[in-house]
């Protein structure tokens, strides 16, 4: 998948275009429940839904709230094996059972997060984290 992502990113300067195709690539390869990006709005201290694949999503997430806002605040990837056990989890869909959120950095600043939800428990692990962190670096 990283080879395909490198191909998608090569020569493309528009980050939204890359995000949209990365979502499609991840979905076509893995068929997760939901795959998408939330874009940082520093002025509002919110994440705003960006390109995604899957059912309707939460439109805005506050800084430090839910898994996405927590990953933004902590400035690190968060893997959640069971979302029901994550304090303050925001249930955009009851179908979501596990989740991984990967911050997207531009220099030292987080500009977005990649959020992937699965309808199965314990879907994501350290291997997923490593590959997804490599993938989002292609957005810079």
C-alpha positions in Angstrom: 0.0 0.0 0.0 2.9 2.4 0.7 4.1 2.0 -2.8 0.7 3.0 -4.2 0.6 5.9 -1.7 4.0 7.2 -2.8 2.8 7.0 -6.4 -0.3 9.0 -5.5 1.7 11.6 -3.7 4.5 12.0 -6.2 4.2 15.4 -7.9 0.9 16.3 -6.3 1.0 19.5 -4.3 -2.6 19.7 -3.2 -2.9 18.1 0.2 -6.7 17.6 0.0 -6.3 15.7 -3.3 -3.7 13.4 -1.7 -5.9 12.9 1.4 -8.9 12.0 -0.7 -7.0 9.4 -2.7 -5.3 8.0 0.5 -8.7 7.4 2.0 -9.9 5.7 -1.2 -6.7 3.6 -1.2 -7.0 2.5 2.4 -10.7 1.7 2.0 -10.2 -0.3 -1.2 -7.4 -2.3 0.4 -8.8 -2.9 3.9 -12.6 -2.2 3.8 -12.6 -0.5 7.3 -15.9 1.0 8.6 -14.7 4.6 8.2 -11.5 6.2 7.0 -10.9 9.9 6.8 -9.1 13.0 7.7 -10.0 15.8 10.1 -8.4 19.1 9.4 -7.1 21.3 12.2 -8.8 24.7 12.6 -6.5 26.4 15.2 -8.7 29.6 15.4 -11.7 27.5 16.5 -9.6 24.9 18.4 -11.5 22.2 16.4 -11.0 19.4 14.0 -13.2 19.7 10.9 -14.2 16.7 8.8 -12.2 16.5 5.5 -11.9 13.9 2.9 -13.3 10.5 4.0 -14.8 7.2 2.9 -17.7 5.6 4.8 -20.9 6.7 6.4 -21.7 10.2 7.6 -19.2 11.6 10.1 -19.0 14.0 13.0 -18.5 17.4 11.4 -16.5 19.0 14.2 -14.5 17.7 17.1 -13.1 19.8 19.9 -9.5 19.9 20.9 -8.8 17.2 23.4 -12.2 15.5 23.0 -12.7 11.9 21.8 -9.9 9.9 20.2 -9.2 12.4 17.4 -9.0 15.4 19.7 -7.0 13.5 22.2 -4.4 12.4 19.5 -4.2 16.1 18.4 -3.6 17.2 22.0 -1.1 14.5 22.8 0.6 14.9 19.4 0.9 11.2 19.0 -0.9 8.2 17.5 -3.6 6.6 19.6 -4.7 3.0 19.1 -8.0 2.0 20.8 -8.9 -1.7 20.8 -12.4 -1.1 22.2 -13.9 2.4 21.8 -16.4 1.7 24.6 -13.5 1.7 27.0 -12.0 5.0 25.9 -13.0 7.8 28.3 -14.9 10.5 26.4 -15.2 8.5 23.1 -17.4 10.4 20.6 -19.7 7.8 19.0 -20.3 9.2 15.5 -21.6 5.6 14.8 -22.5 2.8 17.0 -20.9 0.4 14.4 -17.4 1.6 15.4 -15.7 -0.9 17.7 -12.0 0.0 17.5 -10.1 3.0 16.2 -6.7 4.4 15.3 -5.9 8.1 15.0 -2.6 9.3 13.4 -1.6 13.0 13.6 -0.5 14.6 10.4 2.5 17.0 11.0 3.7 19.9 8.9 7.0 20.6 10.6 6.3 20.6 14.3 2.6 21.6 13.8 -0.3 19.1 13.5 -2.4 20.1 10.6 -4.8 17.1 10.5 -5.4 13.7 11.9 -6.1 10.4 10.0 -9.0 8.6 11.7 -9.8 5.0 10.9 -12.6 3.1 12.5 -13.3 -0.6 12.4 -16.6 -2.5 13.1 -14.5 -5.2 14.8 -12.7 -5.1 18.2 -8.9 -4.9 18.4 -8.4 -4.3 14.7 -5.3 -2.1 14.9 -1.8 -2.7 16.3 1.8 -1.4 16.2 2.3 -2.6 12.6 -0.7 -0.5 11.5 0.6 2.4 13.5 4.0 2.2 11.8 2.6 2.0 8.3 0.0 4.7 8.8 2.6 7.1 10.3 4.7 6.4 7.2 1.7 7.1 5.0 0.8 10.4 6.5 4.4 11.6 6.2 3.8 11.5 2.4 1.3 14.4 2.8 4.1 16.9 3.9 
